[in-house]
Amino acid sequence: MEKLLLTSSLATIIAGIFLIIGGMWGVAFTYTNVARENIVTPGDASIPKTPVRGPFTLKAQADIIRTHVLSMTGGKTFAEMPRQIPKLDADGKPVLGEDGKPVMVTNTARDIWITATTLITALNLGIVSYAFSSLIILFGLMFVLNGITFYALSRKQ
């Protein structure tokens, strides 16, 4: 029993150390990739004029992008806007085709949402990466503590 506990403690501590190293690598990887984009939150963000690096500034940037896009699209999301809208002349009146119906063009406001969704998703993935890496570090610490416990039990035999 003593040998089993000793072997288990060693294996658990080693696994814990690998988890901690992996989690720390995940945090460093995410930080480095976010930092190289040189994003700074705008003045009206919940964390204003701050370089985007960690999960809180990532969230602030994602939220303000959504806020800005909603203001640009009149409060409508991608799914709430039509794919095509009437083409307007210089006076803001619909241009009519030969058949007397309005000439339809692509709704470019939907393109804004596609870009915004891409940016928001990337920022949110950074947040998830930080959370996942932190969880892995926590698991690693738990493994190391379990390994230490197994080792202590092996010494009591």
N, C-alpha and C positions, 0 to 999 in steps of 0.2 A: 504494500500500500504506500509505503514511504517513497519508493522509486516511481510509482505512478504519479503521486502528487508532485514530486520533484520535476519529473518530465513534463507534466501538465503546466507547472508554474513557468518553466523555461519557455515552452512553446507559446503560452499565453502572453508572456512578457514580450517575446520577440514579435508576435503578431500585433500586439498593441503598439510597439515602437514603429513598425511598418505603417500601421494606420495613422499614427500621429504624423509621421514624415509625409505620407501621401496627402493628408488633409492640409498640412502646411504648404506643400507644393501647390495644391489646388487654390489656396488663398493667394499665394504669390503669383501664380499663373494668371488668375483673374485680375489681380491688382495691376500687374504689368500690362496686360492687354487693354484694360480700361484706360490706364494712365497714358498710354501712347497715342490715344485718340485726342488728347488735349481738350476735352470737353469741359466747359465751365457753365454752371447753372446761370440762367439769366436773373436779372434783378427782381423779377416777380415770382421766382420759385420759392418754395417753402424753406429752402436753404439757399439764400441768394448769393450770387457771385462767388461761388466756391468751386474749385476743381473737382470734377467727378472722379472719385476713386473707390469709395466703399459703398456698402449696401444702402446707406441712408441718402447719399447724394445721387446714387443711381435711381432710387425711388423718386426723389425730388425732380430729377430731370425727366423721367418718364411721365410723371404726373403733369408737369408744366407743358410738355409737348402735347399731351392730350387736350389740356385746357386751351392752348393756342390754336390747335386744329379745330376744336369745336367752335371757337370764336370766328375762325375763317370760313367755316361752312354753315354758319347760322344755327349752330347747335345740333346739326344733323350728323349722324354717323354714316359710315360707308353704306350700310344696309338700308338706311332710310332715304338715300338719294337715288333718283332715277339714273339709269345708265346713260341716257341721252336727254338733252334739253334743247329747247328751241334756240336757233341761232338768232342773235339780236343785232340790230343795226346800231349806228352811232347814237341814235336817240333812245335806245333801249327797247325798241319795238321788235317783235318777231319778224324775221325775214321769211317771206312766203315763197313757196316753190311754184312751178307752173300749174300744179294741181290745186293751188290755193291753200294748201296746208303748210304749216310752219316747217322750215328746213331744220332737221334735227342734227345736232352735233354731239360729240362725246362730252360728257360732264367731267371737266377737268378737276372739279373739286373732289371727285372720287379718287383721282390720282394722288392728291394730297394725302388722303387717308391711307393709301397703300404705302406711301413713304413713311408716314407717321407710325403705322402699324409695324413696319419693319424696324424702325428705330426703337419703339417702345418694347417690342419683343426682345430685341438684343439687350436692352438695358435690364429688362426683367430676368433674362437668362443669367446676367451677371449677378443679380440678387440671389437667384436660386443656386448658382455656383458657390457663392459665399456661404449660404445656409448649408448646403450639402457638405462642403469642406469642413465647416464647423462641427457638423454632426459626426463626421468621420474622426475628427480630432477627439471629440467627446467619447466615441466608442473606443478609440485607442487608449485613452486615459482609463476607461473602465476595464479594458483588458489588462493593462499594466497593474491596476489595483487588484484585480482578480488573481493575476499571477503572483503578486506579492502575498496575497492571502493563502494561495495554495502552497507557496514556499514556507510560510509560517506554520501551516498545518503539517507539512512534511517534517519539520524540525521537532514537532511535539510528539511524533511517533516513537 
